[in-house]
Amino acid sequence: MPHRPDDVICFGSDWYSASVVSIRQMVEELHGRGARVLWINPVPVRFPSARGRDFMKKVSNKARTHARFLSRQGDGLYVYSPLYLPLYKGPGFFINRVALTLQVLVLRLLLGMRRPLVMGSAFTAWFGLPAVRGLPFVFHFADKISAFREVSDVPERRRILEDMEREIVRAADLCTCSSRAIQEHVASVAGAEATKAVLLPHAVKAHAFLQEDAPRALPRELADLPRPIAGYFGSLTQTNDQATFLHAARALPDWSFVFIGKVLGDYAELESLPNVHFLGPRPHAEIPAYGAAFDVCFMGWRAHEWITNCFPLKTLEYLALEKPVVCAGRIDEVVERFPDLVRTTGSPEEFTAALAEEVAADGPQPRQRRREAVRSETWAHRIDTILIRLADLGAGHAT
């Protein structure tokens, strides 16, 4: 096993969110190996739309996050919610950059983090870059960040995101990319340093999703639901393909459709159907038990540059649970990596038919194939890859 760093600073997503994203699972792997971690919660790059139904929910969630300020989440794991001004134009970005830089420098001093490994997967890394220059820096492109949803569609905002992205790529020793499309994009941004863009697909938490022959208790909310159960776990936003989900739920009234995760957007019509069940967020440790109770898993988003470049983490988690998977809409990375294991559909009618066909065709052999396809796709392997690559680059680790 390659040498791990003593300390890690990570600019990530909201630690307190129910969604446990890829960069958090990577950092948790390092923490599990004994590294101290300082996790920096996000500095937003936009204000939530006051016209959205979920405006107050977003504001209250952010308020709860910042009320915690600096919290200890375990031995050697600290989460910091930075102070910033709600200014999202012109000088506002640079004011917040100075503010976050000073905060990170103070935290490094207080925690005695002399030479930590710096990681990031959010624009917060741009705000804190001056505080970590000269340190080994890995930025994980779980998504094409310059195509950030609901921001990149405005040309002026898109240019700001692209400038921030360019500076992050220049500063990074290593840019890990969850899909080939993202890797190609980052390589083009890196120019002469294109080799720093490395393909590093998402993975699964082995002890949670790849339990061999381990019985899982059936969650009580699912015990009395009519079968088959078609299930989805993860956040739901306006970018998901709600129209396709609606069509399937109406066309299969004897099925149960279960959604687990935070809902950001108007899903009242879908939620009103008698065979649709929104269970809300669940702790990540409980997700495998819910997924194991599904008969088929699904996902789907409306076409957007953000989506076409991505590789959904839940793809691997669904397969690790041995479940049939149906995806509404084409995602190239999913099609290329799992052409025989994930059904990609192009219309609501195809999606509905695929759900029924996948449940009918399921059995011991398909289940084994799904598990074997992702058996080695673990975060432990991904972290080993990063540490070996850093050592080869001579970027160094903590002392």
Beta strands, then each sheet from edge to edge (+ up, - down):
strand 1: 7-11
strand 2: 36-40
strand 3: 70-74
strand 4: 77-80
strand 5: 117-120
strand 6: 137-141
strand 7: 174-177
strand 8: 197-199
strand 9: 229-233
strand 10: 256-260
strand 11: 276-280
strand 12: 296-300
strand 13: 325-328
strand 14: 342-345
sheet 1: 3+ 4- 2- 1- 5- 6- 7- 8-
sheet 2: 11+ 10+ 9+ 12+ 13+ 14+
end
